[in-house]
Amino acid sequence: MQDKVVVVVGATGGIGTALCQQLAPMGAKLVLAARNSDRLSALQQQLTAAGAPEVLSVPTDITDATQTTALIEKTTARFGAVDVLVNTAGAGILKQYNKLSAADFDAMLDLNLKGSFHTSQAAANVMREQRSGHICNLAGILGKHSMVMGTAYCASKFGVVGFTKCMAEELKRFGIKFTLFYFGGVDSPFWDTAGLKVDRSKMLRPTTAANAIVFAISQEPAAIPMEVNMQPESHLFF
Ligand SMILES: NC(=O)c1ccc[n+]([C@@H]2O[C@H](COP(=O)([O-])OP(=O)(O)OC[C@H]3O[C@@H](n4cnc5c(N)ncnc54)[C@H](OP(=O)(O)O)[C@@H]3O)[C@@H](O)[C@H]2O)c1
């Protein structure tokens, strides 16, 4: 990963932070994106101390397409390339179908589905010119399995799988790889607001999810890890 330009969207989250902490000592040039600028600055300092050669933080709300465009423009202005984009921003609203408000449903689609698409599209436009790049989208296991109370969340994440596979087909001739990650429950702040009581002690650790992402993005150029499944033992979906 030495000198690779890696944009981590949702860098301050559980999985995003664990990923950045693994990439920093590997020599990656890191671009950190999320909304809260104080948390981004604190993470930037921590990663610099951990050996990251260069870290740029760009406060970004990915529900606004102009901000995702600006994120990628600031990345290329500073580093001249986007080698890897990892979309780890997201949130969960887990409610029965008849408890979901229109605003809940919009919030899931705006953040998880459209936000991931806006960032993927902006990065892919640069990667297409480079004729190389790797886009990682965290659909989660609820991107392909249903769950009670998952109506809005699953709708957004099934959508992530759909657009990612279509973009992968369109962009493979430009040397752009896509990987979909189907993690089961990961013990992160995601669960503080998801509205569901869960036993976090049985979940994957964020470092385990980050290991899987590092595995995928550090393979030889011709190898394409299309999908990575990782479930906690206590909650297996096949
Ligand atoms: N945790 C799990 O069990 C699990 C399992 C499978 C898949 N996933 C998926 O994995 C991804 C990461 O999850 P996580 O567990 O790391 O979540 P997390 O700890 O809650 O982190 C979420 C991150 O997204 C950022 N974010 C939220 N809204 C944003 C917005 N509008 N624009 C930009 N950034 C935004 C947050 O920062 P700000 O609030 O500062 O913006 C934070 O950095 C999500 O897509 C989630 O759906 C999670």
The ligand as an SDF file (V2000), in Angstrom:
LIG
                    3D

 48 52  0  0  0  0  0  0  0  0999 V2000
  -21.5930   -2.1700   12.2420 N   0  0  0  0  0  0  0  0  0  0  0  0
  -22.1460   -3.2010   11.6180 C   0  0  0  0  0  0  0  0  0  0  0  0
  -22.6760   -4.1600   12.2350 O   0  0  0  0  0  0  0  0  0  0  0  0
  -22.1310   -3.2550   10.1080 C   0  0  0  0  0  0  0  0  0  0  0  0
  -22.3110   -4.4940    9.4840 C   0  0  0  0  0  0  0  0  0  0  0  0
  -22.3080   -4.5530    8.1000 C   0  0  0  0  0  0  0  0  0  0  0  0
  -22.1480   -3.3960    7.3560 C   0  0  0  0  0  0  0  0  0  0  0  0
  -21.9980   -2.2010    7.9990 N   0  0  0  0  0  0  0  0  0  0  0  0
  -21.8430   -1.0050    7.1620 C   0  0  0  0  0  0  0  0  0  0  0  0
  -20.5030   -0.5930    7.2880 O   0  0  0  0  0  0  0  0  0  0  0  0
  -20.4140    0.8230    7.1720 C   0  0  0  0  0  0  0  0  0  0  0  0
  -19.6290    1.3680    8.3640 C   0  0  0  0  0  0  0  0  0  0  0  0
  -20.2780    1.0200    9.5550 O   0  0  0  0  0  0  0  0  0  0  0  0
  -19.6670    1.3080   10.9910 P   0  0  0  0  0  0  0  0  0  0  0  0
  -20.0990    0.1700   11.8240 O   0  0  0  0  0  0  0  0  0  0  0  0
  -18.2310    1.6620   10.9050 O   0  0  0  0  0  0  0  0  0  0  0  0
  -20.5450    2.6110   11.3780 O   0  0  0  0  0  0  0  0  0  0  0  0
  -20.2100    3.8200   12.3960 P   0  0  0  0  0  0  0  0  0  0  0  0
  -19.2030    3.4300   13.3990 O   0  0  0  0  0  0  0  0  0  0  0  0
  -21.5460    4.3040   12.8670 O   0  0  0  0  0  0  0  0  0  0  0  0
  -19.5550    4.9440   11.4240 O   0  0  0  0  0  0  0  0  0  0  0  0
  -20.2960    5.6310   10.4620 C   0  0  0  0  0  0  0  0  0  0  0  0
  -19.3930    6.6510    9.7670 C   0  0  0  0  0  0  0  0  0  0  0  0
  -20.1550    7.2680    8.7180 O   0  0  0  0  0  0  0  0  0  0  0  0
  -20.0220    8.6810    8.8310 C   0  0  0  0  0  0  0  0  0  0  0  0
  -21.2140    9.3050    8.2670 N   0  0  0  0  0  0  0  0  0  0  0  0
  -22.4930    9.1830    8.7080 C   0  0  0  0  0  0  0  0  0  0  0  0
  -23.3010    9.9460    7.9500 N   0  0  0  0  0  0  0  0  0  0  0  0
  -22.5110   10.5440    7.0120 C   0  0  0  0  0  0  0  0  0  0  0  0
  -22.7560   11.4600    5.9610 C   0  0  0  0  0  0  0  0  0  0  0  0
  -23.9880   11.9320    5.6860 N   0  0  0  0  0  0  0  0  0  0  0  0
  -21.7180   11.8650    5.1900 N   0  0  0  0  0  0  0  0  0  0  0  0
  -20.4710   11.4040    5.4490 C   0  0  0  0  0  0  0  0  0  0  0  0
  -20.1800   10.5400    6.4250 N   0  0  0  0  0  0  0  0  0  0  0  0
  -21.1960   10.1240    7.2030 C   0  0  0  0  0  0  0  0  0  0  0  0
  -19.8380    8.9300   10.3340 C   0  0  0  0  0  0  0  0  0  0  0  0
  -19.2200   10.1720   10.6360 O   0  0  0  0  0  0  0  0  0  0  0  0
  -20.0680   11.5460   10.8320 P   0  0  0  0  0  0  0  0  0  0  0  0
  -21.2440   11.2120   11.6980 O   0  0  0  0  0  0  0  0  0  0  0  0
  -19.1010   12.5070   11.4330 O   0  0  0  0  0  0  0  0  0  0  0  0
  -20.4720   11.9630    9.4520 O   0  0  0  0  0  0  0  0  0  0  0  0
  -18.8970    7.7640   10.6750 C   0  0  0  0  0  0  0  0  0  0  0  0
  -17.5790    8.1170   10.3060 O   0  0  0  0  0  0  0  0  0  0  0  0
  -21.8600    1.3270    7.0400 C   0  0  0  0  0  0  0  0  0  0  0  0
  -22.1760    1.4870    5.6630 O   0  0  0  0  0  0  0  0  0  0  0  0
  -22.6820    0.1860    7.6070 C   0  0  0  0  0  0  0  0  0  0  0  0
  -23.9730    0.1530    7.0370 O   0  0  0  0  0  0  0  0  0  0  0  0
  -21.9560   -2.1020    9.3590 C   0  0  0  0  0  0  0  0  0  0  0  0
  1  2  1  0
  2  3  2  0
  2  4  1  0
  4  5  1  0
  4 48  2  0
  5  6  2  0
  6  7  1  0
  7  8  2  0
  8  9  1  0
  8 48  1  0
  9 10  1  0
  9 46  1  0
 10 11  1  0
 11 12  1  0
 11 44  1  0
 12 13  1  0
 13 14  1  0
 14 15  2  0
 14 16  1  0
 14 17  1  0
 17 18  1  0
 18 19  2  0
 18 20  1  0
 18 21  1  0
 21 22  1  0
 22 23  1  0
 23 24  1  0
 23 42  1  0
 24 25  1  0
 25 26  1  0
 25 36  1  0
 26 27  1  0
 26 35  1  0
 27 28  2  0
 28 29  1  0
 29 30  1  0
 29 35  2  0
 30 31  1  0
 30 32  2  0
 32 33  1  0
 33 34  2  0
 34 35  1  0
 36 37  1  0
 36 42  1  0
 37 38  1  0
 38 39  2  0
 38 40  1  0
 38 41  1  0
 42 43  1  0
 44 45  1  0
 44 46  1  0
 46 47  1  0
M  CHG  2   8   1  16  -1
M  END
$$$$
